Amino acid sequence: MVINYFIRWIDTARVSERVAGAAALARAYVSRELPFEERCAAEAALTFLLDDPSAKVRHALAEALAMHRLAPLQIIHALASDQDEIADLVLKRSPLLTDGDLIDRVAVGTEGVQRSIAGRALVSKSVSAAVAEVGCAEACLTLLANDGADIASLSFRRMAERFGAMPKLREAMLADRRLPADCRHVLLVKLSAALKDAPLVVALMGRTRGERVMREACVRASLTLIDRTRPDEHAALVEHLRLAGELTTAFIVRMVAHGKIDFFASVLGVLAGREAARVQALLAGGRDLALSALFRGAGLPESAHGVILRALGIWRDVANGRRVAGAQEVSWLMLKELNACPGQSGPAARHAELAGLVRAIHLEVLRENARDHALAIAAA
């Protein structure tokens, strides 16, 4: 038989000859052209080649067999455990490797193995979860760059927790449209923490002022994040902000001043334990007494009820077409509600802190609107 001759020939053939012979035998095996007995003998010969001392021979086997469903399973598994440049061919291409096989290799493999698996044409949620849980940073970057990877929300969260402080991975995650809103917030907080500790920021602003500026920037970024969050993700983002201790009265007042009423409804629903549809109906047309009761159930202090009700009334008018207004006008009327506008006698002592917050919001909006106006003039 030809295969018998091939096996005896291997012992004396040069490396280049063994490489060519291994590739030719592997192609013949997967082509189905060999009779049954010769296929059995060819499989034995291919298995024998796994012990060849030259990596070039095993590389030739991997190239010839990696993409074929007819390849011998034991050879595919052996090649998948070979040195990285050989395993890479099989781990990236072989349809014979199950999710269980790939997950096992992610758990015990080198960084190169993890990157190979993360770069497969199709990566299931379970394999993606394994990469997110125990894979190296480079493997996670490869996974994020792979359009064929199915990544669950939980896997995004694990990558954010593990590598959110790494600029390259943080940037890749923030650029991914699949990233859940709560993960975006985690990454924004990590970015803020990195910036406030940067030597340049500390040198220019000092640590105390730098922390304040970054904290305010993080709050503004959170408001922008609300606009980019789908309604079906509101509840998850609210829960994340609650657990992170960021659903403060100041944040809620700022949210309402900027007109994030749908998200405000989600916040009230979670904090007060009420159904979202009922809360939305109250915000759309409920009386002040009912709304105040809802605010109390959500834990909002009585001192903030008046300005929130004032803002809600204005946004209702805007929604119904009875008024044209934006955050600049709303924050001004909230100041007026607190008796804190220029020419008024000033806020009550219990409203002093809240008045300072609303004044800061109003000044921020004035600055943003003026900047946008200047840019529009420059672009005209």
C-alpha positions in Angstrom: 0.0 0.0 0.0 1.1 3.6 -0.7 0.5 4.5 3.0 2.9 1.8 4.1 5.5 3.2 1.9 4.8 6.7 3.1 5.3 5.7 6.8 8.6 4.0 6.0 9.7 7.0 3.9 9.1 9.5 6.7 12.0 8.2 8.7 14.6 9.2 6.1 12.9 12.1 4.3 14.2 15.7 4.7 12.0 18.3 6.6 10.9 20.0 3.3 9.9 16.6 1.9 8.0 15.6 5.0 6.1 19.0 5.0 5.1 18.5 1.3 4.1 14.8 2.0 2.1 15.7 5.1 0.2 18.4 3.3 -0.5 16.1 0.3 -1.7 13.2 2.5 -4.0 15.5 4.6 -5.6 16.9 1.4 -6.1 13.4 0.0 -7.8 12.4 3.3 -10.3 15.2 3.4 -11.1 14.9 -0.4 -12.9 11.6 0.1 -11.0 10.1 -2.8 -9.3 7.3 -0.8 -11.0 3.9 -0.4 -12.1 3.0 3.1 -9.0 0.9 4.0 -6.6 3.5 2.7 -8.5 6.2 4.6 -8.0 4.2 7.8 -4.3 3.8 7.0 -4.0 7.5 6.1 -5.6 8.5 9.4 -3.0 6.4 11.2 -0.2 8.0 9.2 -1.5 11.5 9.9 -1.7 10.7 13.6 1.8 9.4 13.4 2.9 12.8 12.0 1.8 14.5 15.1 5.0 13.3 16.7 7.2 14.7 14.0 10.0 16.7 15.6 9.7 19.6 13.1 7.0 22.1 13.8 6.8 22.8 10.1 5.3 19.4 9.5 2.6 19.9 12.1 2.0 23.4 10.7 1.4 21.9 7.3 -1.1 19.4 8.8 -2.9 22.3 10.6 -3.1 24.3 7.4 -4.5 21.4 5.4 -7.0 20.1 8.0 -8.1 23.2 10.0 -11.2 24.1 8.0 -12.5 20.6 7.2 -15.3 18.8 9.0 -13.8 15.5 7.7 -10.6 16.0 9.5 -9.8 13.4 12.2 -11.0 14.7 15.5 -8.0 13.5 17.5 -5.6 15.3 15.2 -7.6 18.5 15.4 -7.5 18.4 19.2 -3.8 17.6 19.3 -3.0 20.5 16.9 -5.2 22.8 19.0 -2.9 22.0 21.9 0.3 22.5 20.0 2.6 25.6 20.1 0.7 28.8 19.5 1.4 29.4 15.8 0.1 25.9 15.0 -2.8 26.0 17.4 -3.8 29.4 16.1 -4.8 27.9 12.7 -7.0 25.3 14.3 -8.5 27.4 17.0 -9.5 30.1 14.6 -10.9 27.9 11.9 -11.9 24.4 12.9 -15.7 23.7 12.9 -15.0 20.5 14.9 -14.2 22.3 18.1 -17.3 22.7 20.3 -18.0 25.6 22.7 -16.9 23.3 25.5 -13.6 22.6 23.8 -13.0 26.3 23.3 -14.0 27.3 26.8 -11.6 24.7 28.2 -8.7 26.2 26.1 -9.6 29.7 27.1 -9.3 28.7 30.8 -5.9 26.9 30.5 -4.4 28.4 27.3 -1.8 31.0 26.8 -2.6 34.6 25.8 -2.0 33.7 22.2 -4.6 30.8 22.5 -7.1 33.2 24.0 -6.6 35.7 21.3 -7.1 33.0 18.6 -10.4 31.9 20.1 -11.6 35.4 20.5 -10.8 36.0 16.8 -12.9 33.1 15.4 -15.4 34.0 12.6 -18.3 33.2 15.0 -18.0 33.3 18.8 -20.9 32.2 20.9 -22.1 34.0 24.0 -20.7 31.2 26.2 -17.3 31.4 24.7 -17.4 35.2 24.8 -18.3 35.0 28.5 -15.2 32.8 29.1 -12.9 35.3 27.4 -14.5 38.1 29.3 -14.1 36.3 32.6 -10.6 34.9 32.4 -9.1 36.1 29.1 -6.2 38.5 29.0 -6.7 42.2 28.0 -5.5 41.5 24.4 -8.0 38.7 24.0 -10.8 41.0 25.2 -9.7 43.6 22.7 -9.8 41.0 19.9 -13.3 39.9 21.1 -14.5 43.5 21.0 -13.1 44.0 17.5 -14.8 40.8 16.2 -18.1 41.5 14.5 -18.9 37.8 14.6 -18.7 37.7 18.4 -22.0 37.5 20.3 -21.3 39.3 23.6 -23.8 39.3 26.4 -24.4 42.3 28.6 -22.9 40.5 31.6 -19.7 39.9 29.6 -19.4 43.6 28.8 -19.8 44.3 32.6 -17.0 41.8 33.5 -14.6 43.4 30.9 -15.5 46.8 32.3 -14.8 45.7 35.8 -11.6 43.9 35.0 -10.0 46.3 32.4 -11.9 49.6 32.6 -8.8 51.3 33.9 -6.9 50.4 30.7 -7.1 53.2 28.1 -7.1 51.0 25.0 -9.7 48.6 26.2 -11.9 51.4 27.7 -11.8 53.2 24.3 -12.7 50.0 22.5 -15.7 49.4 24.8 -17.0 52.9 24.6 -16.9 52.8 20.8 -19.0 49.6 20.8 -22.7 50.2 20.2 -23.6 47.0 22.0 -22.2 48.3 25.3 -25.0 48.5 27.9 -25.6 51.9 29.4 -24.6 50.9 33.0 -21.2 49.8 31.6 -20.7 53.1 29.9 -21.2 54.8 33.2 -18.7 52.5 34.9 -16.1 53.4 32.2 -16.9 57.1 32.5 -16.3 56.9 36.3 -13.0 55.0 35.7 -12.0 57.6 33.1 -12.8 60.4 35.5 -10.7 58.7 38.3 -7.8 58.3 35.9 -7.9 61.9 34.8 -8.1 63.5 38.3 -5.0 61.5 39.4 -3.1 62.4 36.2 0.1 64.4 37.1 -0.7 67.2 34.6 -4.2 67.7 36.0 -2.9 67.8 39.6 -0.2 70.2 38.6 -2.5 72.6 36.8 -5.5 72.5 39.1 -4.5 71.0 42.3 -6.0 67.8 43.7 -9.1 69.3 45.3 -10.1 71.5 42.3 -9.2 68.7 39.9 -11.5 66.2 41.8 -14.4 68.7 41.8 -14.0 69.5 38.0 -13.8 65.8 37.1 -16.8 65.0 39.3 -18.9 67.7 37.6 -17.7 66.5 34.2 -18.8 63.0 35.1 -22.2 64.2 36.1 -22.6 66.0 32.8 -21.4 62.9 31.0 -24.0 60.9 32.8 -26.7 63.2 31.6 -25.5 62.8 28.0 -25.5 59.0 28.6 -29.2 59.1 29.4 -29.9 60.5 25.9 -28.0 57.6 24.3 -29.7 54.9 26.4 -32.6 53.0 24.9 -35.8 53.0 27.0 -35.5 49.3 27.6 -32.2 49.9 29.3 -33.4 52.6 31.6 -34.2 50.3 34.5 -30.7 48.7 34.4 -29.0 52.1 34.3 -31.2 53.3 37.2 -30.3 50.3 39.3 -26.6 50.7 38.5 -26.7 54.4 39.5 -28.6 53.6 42.7 -26.1 50.9 43.7 -23.2 53.3 42.9 -24.8 55.9 45.2 -25.2 58.4 42.4 -29.0 58.9 42.4 -28.6 61.9 44.7 -31.2 64.7 45.0 -28.7 67.0 43.1 -28.5 64.6 40.2 -32.2 64.2 40.0 -32.8 68.0 40.1 -30.2 68.4 37.4 -31.9 65.7 35.3 -35.3 67.3 35.6 -33.9 70.8 34.7 -32.4 69.3 31.5 -35.8 67.7 30.6 -34.8 64.0 31.0 -38.4 63.3 32.1 -38.7 59.7 30.7 -35.6 58.7 32.7 -36.9 60.6 35.7 -40.0 58.4 35.5 -37.8 55.3 35.5 -35.9 56.6 38.5 -39.1 57.3 40.5 -40.5 53.8 39.5 -37.4 52.1 40.9 -37.0 54.3 44.0 -40.8 54.3 44.9 -41.4 50.7 43.8 -44.2 51.7 41.4 -45.1 50.5 38.0 -43.4 52.5 35.2 -46.7 53.1 33.3 -48.4 54.5 36.4 -45.5 56.8 37.2 -45.4 58.1 33.6 -49.1 58.8 33.7 -48.7 60.8 36.9 -45.8 62.8 35.5 -47.9 63.5 32.3 -51.0 64.7 34.0 -51.1 64.0 37.7 -51.9 66.7 40.3 -49.2 68.3 42.5 -50.5 66.5 45.6 -50.3 63.1 43.9 -46.8 63.9 42.6 -45.6 65.1 46.0 -46.8 61.8 47.5 -44.8 59.9 44.7 -41.7 62.0 45.4 -42.0 61.2 49.1 -42.3 57.5 48.3 -39.1 57.8 46.3 -37.3 59.4 49.2 -36.9 62.9 47.6 -36.6 65.6 50.3 -39.6 68.0 50.7 -37.4 71.0 50.0 -36.9 69.8 46.4 -40.5 69.1 45.6 -41.4 72.7 44.7 -38.7 73.2 42.0 -39.2 69.8 40.5 -43.0 70.4 40.2 -42.2 73.8 38.6 -39.9 72.2 36.1 -42.4 69.4 35.3 -45.1 71.9 34.7 -43.0 73.7 32.1 -41.9 70.5 30.4 -45.5 69.4 30.2 -46.4 72.6 28.4 -43.5 72.1 26.0 -44.6 68.5 25.3 -48.1 69.7 24.6 -47.0 72.5 22.3 -48.2 75.3 24.7 -44.7 76.7 25.3 -41.3 76.9 23.7 -38.6 76.5 26.3 -35.3 74.7 27.0 -33.1 74.0 29.9 -32.0 77.7 30.1 -35.6 78.9 30.6 -36.5 76.0 32.9 -33.6 76.5 35.2 -34.3 80.2 35.4 -37.9 79.6 36.4 -36.7 77.0 39.0 -34.5 79.7 40.5 -37.6 82.0 40.5 -39.5 79.3 42.4 -36.8 79.4 45.0 -36.9 83.2 45.2 -33.3 83.2 44.1 -33.3 85.3 41.0 -31.7 88.7 40.8 -34.0 91.3 42.3 -35.8 88.8 44.6 -35.3 88.7 48.3 -33.3 85.5 48.3 -34.0 81.8 49.1 -35.0 80.5 52.5 -32.2 79.1 54.6 -33.4 75.5 54.0 -33.3 76.2 50.2 -29.9 77.8 50.1 -28.0 74.7 49.0 -30.6 73.8 46.4 -30.6 77.4 45.1 -26.8 77.2 44.6 -27.2 74.0 42.6 -29.9 75.4 40.4 -27.9 78.6 39.8 -24.9 76.5 38.8 -27.1 74.5 36.4 -28.4 77.7 34.9 -24.9 79.2 34.4 -23.7 76.0 32.8 -26.6 76.0 30.3 -26.0 79.7 29.6 -22.4 78.9 28.8 -23.3 75.9 26.6 -25.9 77.8 24.7 -23.5 80.7 24.1 -20.8 78.4 22.9 -23.2 76.6 20.5 -24.4 80.0 19.2 -20.8 81.1 18.6 -20.1 77.8 16.7 -23.2 78.3 14.6 -22.1 81.8 13.7 -18.6 80.6 12.7 -20.1 77.8 10.6 -22.5 80.1 8.7 
